[in-house]
């Protein structure tokens, strides 16, 4: 069974093949307004799947770091009466 990123990549390739107005080349990326949201949704799924499949431990560390930053950010803002960091 292929990895999730490979499945998502296959779906992205199918979407591109079905929409000839999508033009991706060495010096050009052209996505019409009607195809852009779904293209980026599929592209994001490929990226996310690749990271989950190949670097799960780094993703977990990133989540922990993000969570801790949020807590520290709130603590510093509250203690120093800041509106924004």
C-alpha angles and dihedrals in degrees: 000000000000121000119263093254091054091051090048090047090053090052091050091050091050091050091051091048091052093051110056092181088074107097119185118170143142094281103018142056114182122178119168117223093252094057101033100087095050092042091055092044090055093042090052090051090055092050094045093046092049092052093046092049098044108026110027093145092054091049090053091050089050091052091050091048092049093048092049092047090053092052094046091045091055093045093051093045092050096045094046095037092237125163096203141007 
